[in-house]
Amino acid sequence: MDFPPEIWLYIHRLASPPSLLMAARSEELNYVPPQNPFHTVSLQDILSFLLVSRLWYSLAKELLYENIAATSDPRRFDALCDALEQPGTAALVRSVLLTHSHVHNFAILPLCTRVEVVCQPDATLSWGFSGSSAGAIPFPTFESLKHVYWTESVVTSEFLRGLLAAAPNLEHLFVQPSGQLEFPPAGELSLPSLPHLRRLECINLDNHAGVVQLDLTRLVRLNCGPRLPFPAVPALVTLKLFGSRKTIDFASIFERCPRLRHLSYDIWNAVVAPASQQAVLVLDEMRLHSVVTVIRDWRPIEEHFSLITSPEFPHVKRLVLEGMWYRVVGDVRFMPFKEGLRARGVQLEFPEGFVCL
């Protein structure tokens, strides 16, 4: 078939899983942050395109090497290194999934100087571990590296510090503790200055000294626990509070985030009302999450909506109900809150676009 190259590449895109680059650049407000966006990338699907024909390979080479996975398997590791050492191939790599072995990561990552996304997944029980100091082997400067997804442990901590020090233009950092390995002692996660950091997602690391001490003056998006330990985030626009059964201090949040416009959190948290002078603030959007299907205790719902509909709370333009809200909205006990939202000019809606008010 004599199709132009654009058609072949379009067919390849339709037949392949979504690119990790697209996932990293996504602006979707998911409540659960993506801990490993590589889960959508199938190495077998990618390799299958190599076997179609030389014409297909030449057309799709750039797409085939866009996402690569480091491996400690000797045969696959040697094949990947050989491919990356071919002229121009390493320059095609935009995202790298690391493995547990620092030796293999050090061999592959420095070749990919134009990488944009790096992901260190959590360990599995089947992994053997190879630790090494990132300071022993200097990284080249990764000018294009913008996104890092990292699972922190005693095995990966030194590697992370070396990688971040070589990424002067990093914009997005996701970091969480390992579920399998020991976490570094307090104070050891000493992160370098990240002057261009715009987006931070820290899961269960809110009070870690290395994270709290980051320069967040330019941060515009933050995902963290409800306690919000940071002293001030003056440029923050979007705040996503991850977790429940804690306390959300609105007074502290609005004081530390004066430019906040988008707020997302789980309704099954206690709340502290904002100060009266903070009522002049305006939120373009609030997203309330709930995964509870059978509600036996209405007090959290009554507490939150009584606060949102009161004149002491900042005006909310859009209130989006994420999750299991259909029974709540249809309940007679919710009717006074719908009237209160209507009186304040709040548009109540579901994420599918269905407007309740």
C-alpha positions in Angstrom: 0.0 0.0 0.0 1.5 3.3 -1.1 0.4 5.5 1.8 2.1 8.8 2.6 4.3 8.7 5.8 1.7 10.8 7.7 -0.9 8.0 7.3 1.5 5.3 8.5 2.4 7.3 11.6 -1.3 7.9 12.3 -2.0 4.2 12.1 0.9 3.5 14.5 -0.5 6.0 17.0 -3.9 4.4 16.9 -2.4 0.9 17.3 -0.1 1.9 20.2 -0.8 2.6 23.9 -1.0 6.3 24.9 2.4 8.0 25.0 4.0 8.6 28.4 4.8 12.1 27.2 1.1 12.8 26.7 0.4 11.5 30.2 3.0 13.7 31.8 1.7 16.8 30.0 -1.9 16.0 30.9 -3.9 18.6 32.8 -6.6 16.2 34.0 -7.5 16.7 37.6 -7.4 13.1 38.7 -7.8 12.6 42.5 -5.3 9.7 42.6 -2.0 10.9 41.1 -0.3 8.7 38.5 2.5 7.0 40.4 3.8 5.2 37.3 2.6 6.5 34.0 4.5 3.8 32.2 1.8 1.3 33.1 0.1 2.1 29.8 3.3 1.4 27.7 3.6 -2.1 26.4 7.1 -3.1 25.3 5.8 -6.1 23.3 3.4 -3.8 21.3 6.3 -1.5 20.5 8.7 -4.3 19.5 6.0 -5.9 17.2 6.2 -2.9 14.9 9.9 -3.5 14.3 9.1 -6.8 12.6 6.6 -5.5 10.0 9.0 -4.2 7.4 12.1 -2.0 6.9 9.8 0.7 5.5 7.6 0.7 8.6 10.7 0.7 10.8 12.2 3.7 9.0 8.8 5.6 9.3 8.1 4.7 12.9 11.6 4.7 14.4 11.1 8.1 16.1 7.9 6.8 17.8 9.4 3.5 18.6 12.3 5.0 20.6 10.2 7.7 22.2 9.6 5.6 25.4 12.3 3.1 26.5 12.6 0.9 29.6 16.0 0.2 31.3 16.4 -3.5 32.0 18.8 -5.6 34.0 18.2 -8.6 31.7 21.7 -9.1 30.0 20.3 -9.9 26.5 17.9 -7.0 26.4 20.3 -4.7 28.1 23.0 -5.3 25.5 20.5 -4.9 22.7 19.2 -1.6 24.1 22.7 -0.2 24.5 23.7 -1.2 21.0 20.6 0.5 19.7 21.2 3.7 21.7 24.8 3.9 20.5 23.7 4.0 16.9 24.0 7.6 15.4 20.9 9.6 16.2 19.0 6.9 18.1 19.5 8.1 21.7 18.5 11.6 20.6 15.0 10.2 19.9 14.4 9.1 23.5 12.0 11.3 25.4 11.1 9.1 28.4 12.9 6.4 30.4 11.6 3.9 32.8 14.4 3.0 35.2 15.1 -0.4 36.8 16.3 -1.5 40.3 19.9 -1.7 39.2 21.9 1.6 39.3 24.6 0.0 37.2 22.2 -0.4 34.3 20.5 2.9 34.9 23.8 4.7 34.8 24.7 3.0 31.5 21.5 3.9 29.7 20.4 7.3 31.1 23.5 9.4 30.3 23.1 8.4 26.6 19.6 10.0 26.5 20.5 13.6 26.9 17.3 14.8 25.4 15.0 12.9 27.8 12.0 14.7 29.1 10.4 12.2 31.5 12.2 9.8 34.0 10.3 7.3 36.1 11.6 5.2 39.0 8.8 2.7 39.9 8.5 1.1 43.3 10.3 -2.2 44.0 8.7 -5.6 43.8 9.4 -8.5 46.0 11.1 -10.3 43.1 13.7 -7.6 42.7 17.3 -8.0 43.7 18.9 -4.6 44.6 22.0 -3.0 43.4 22.9 0.2 45.3 25.4 2.8 44.3 26.2 6.4 44.9 25.1 8.8 42.3 28.0 11.0 43.2 30.5 8.4 42.0 29.4 8.8 38.3 28.6 12.3 37.2 25.5 12.8 35.1 25.5 14.9 32.0 23.2 18.0 32.1 19.6 17.0 31.1 18.5 20.4 29.7 15.2 18.9 28.4 14.2 16.9 31.5 10.9 18.3 32.8 9.1 15.5 34.6 10.4 13.1 37.3 8.2 10.3 38.8 10.1 8.9 41.8 9.6 6.2 44.5 12.0 7.1 47.3 13.9 4.5 49.3 17.4 3.9 50.8 18.3 2.3 47.4 17.2 5.2 45.2 17.8 8.3 47.3 21.4 9.1 46.1 20.4 8.5 42.5 17.5 11.0 42.9 19.8 13.7 44.2 22.2 13.3 41.4 19.5 13.3 38.8 17.8 16.4 40.1 21.1 18.2 40.3 21.6 17.6 36.6 18.1 18.8 35.6 18.2 22.6 35.8 14.9 23.0 34.0 12.8 20.5 35.9 9.1 21.6 36.1 7.3 18.6 37.7 8.4 16.3 40.5 6.3 13.4 41.8 7.8 11.7 44.9 6.4 9.0 47.2 7.9 6.6 49.7 8.5 3.0 48.7 6.0 0.4 49.9 8.7 -2.4 49.9 11.9 -0.8 51.0 13.1 1.3 54.0 12.8 5.0 53.7 15.9 7.2 54.1 16.5 8.6 57.6 15.1 12.0 58.3 17.2 14.8 56.8 18.9 12.6 54.2 16.6 13.6 51.3 18.4 16.8 50.8 17.1 18.0 47.4 19.0 20.5 45.2 17.5 23.9 44.2 14.8 23.5 41.6 14.3 27.1 40.4 11.9 26.2 37.6 9.7 23.8 39.6 6.0 24.5 38.7 4.3 21.3 39.8 4.9 19.1 42.9 3.2 15.9 44.0 4.3 14.5 47.3 2.4 11.5 48.6 2.9 10.7 52.3 6.0 12.9 52.4 4.4 16.2 53.5 6.5 16.6 56.6 9.8 15.4 55.2 12.5 18.1 55.6 13.9 17.7 52.1 10.5 18.4 50.5 9.4 21.1 52.9 12.6 23.1 52.3 12.2 23.3 48.6 11.8 26.7 47.0 8.2 26.8 46.0 7.9 30.5 45.1 7.1 29.7 41.5 5.0 26.6 42.1 1.5 26.7 40.4 0.3 23.2 41.0 0.6 21.2 44.3 -0.7 17.8 45.3 -0.1 16.9 49.0 -1.8 15.8 52.2 -4.4 18.0 53.9 -1.9 19.3 56.5 -0.1 21.5 54.0 3.2 21.9 55.8 4.7 24.5 53.4 5.2 28.0 54.9 3.9 29.9 51.8 3.2 29.1 48.1 2.5 32.6 46.7 2.0 31.7 43.1 0.0 28.5 43.6 -3.1 28.3 41.4 -4.2 24.6 41.8 -4.1 22.7 45.1 -5.1 19.0 45.3 -5.3 17.6 48.8 -4.9 13.8 48.8 -6.2 11.7 51.7 -9.1 11.6 54.2 -9.9 11.4 57.9 -7.7 14.4 58.6 -8.3 18.1 59.1 -8.3 20.7 56.3 -7.4 24.2 57.7 -9.0 26.6 55.2 -7.7 29.6 57.1 -4.1 28.5 56.8 -4.5 27.4 53.1 -6.0 30.7 52.0 -3.3 32.6 53.9 -0.5 30.7 52.4 -1.9 30.5 48.9 -3.3 34.0 48.1 -3.7 33.3 44.3 -5.5 29.9 44.7 -8.2 29.4 42.0 -8.6 25.6 41.9 -9.1 23.4 45.0 -9.7 19.6 45.1 -10.1 17.5 48.2 -11.9 14.5 49.8 -15.1 15.5 51.7 -14.4 12.9 54.4 -12.1 15.3 56.2 -12.8 17.7 59.1 -12.5 21.4 58.4 -11.4 24.6 60.0 -13.3 27.6 58.7 -11.4 30.5 57.0 -10.9 33.9 58.5 -13.7 36.4 57.8 -11.4 38.7 55.7 -10.7 35.7 53.4 -14.2 35.7 52.1 -13.2 38.2 49.4 -11.2 35.5 47.6 -12.8 33.8 44.6 -12.3 30.2 43.6 -12.9 29.4 39.9 -13.4 25.7 40.7 -13.8 23.3 43.7 -13.8 19.5 43.3 -15.2 17.4 46.1 -14.4 13.7 46.1 -16.2 10.9 47.7 -16.1 7.1 47.1 -18.6 6.2 49.8 -21.7 4.6 48.3 -23.7 4.1 51.4 -23.7 7.1 53.7 -24.6 6.4 57.3 -23.2 9.7 58.7 -24.3 12.9 57.1 -22.3 15.2 59.4 -19.3 15.6 57.2 -21.5 16.5 54.2 -23.5 19.0 56.4 -20.4 20.5 57.8 -18.7 21.1 54.4 -21.8 22.4 52.6 -22.8 24.6 55.5 -19.4 26.2 55.3 -19.4 26.5 51.5 -22.8 28.2 51.4 -22.0 30.6 54.2 -21.0 34.2 53.4 -17.7 33.7 55.3 -16.4 31.3 52.7 -14.8 32.5 49.4 -17.1 32.6 46.4 -17.0 29.4 44.3 -17.9 29.7 40.6 -18.0 25.9 39.9 -18.5 23.1 42.3 -17.8 19.7 40.8 -18.8 16.5 42.6 -16.4 13.7 41.8 -17.3 10.1 42.7 -20.4 8.7 44.4 -22.7 11.7 44.7 -25.9 10.9 42.9 -27.7 9.6 45.9 -26.6 12.6 48.0 -27.8 15.1 45.5 -31.2 13.4 45.2 -31.6 13.2 49.0 -34.2 15.5 50.6 -31.5 16.5 53.2 -29.4 18.0 50.5 -32.1 20.3 49.2 -31.3 23.2 51.6 -27.7 23.2 50.5 -28.7 23.3 46.8 -30.8 26.4 47.6 -27.8 27.9 49.4 -25.5 27.2 46.5 -28.0 28.7 44.1 -28.3 31.8 46.3 -24.5 32.3 46.1 -24.4 31.8 42.4 -22.5 28.5 42.5 -22.8 26.2 39.5 -23.1 22.6 40.8 -22.2 19.9 38.4 -20.8 16.4 37.8 -17.6 15.8 36.0 -19.4 14.4 32.9 -20.8 18.0 32.4 -24.3 17.4 33.8 -25.2 20.7 35.6 -27.3 20.3 38.8 -27.8 24.0 39.3 
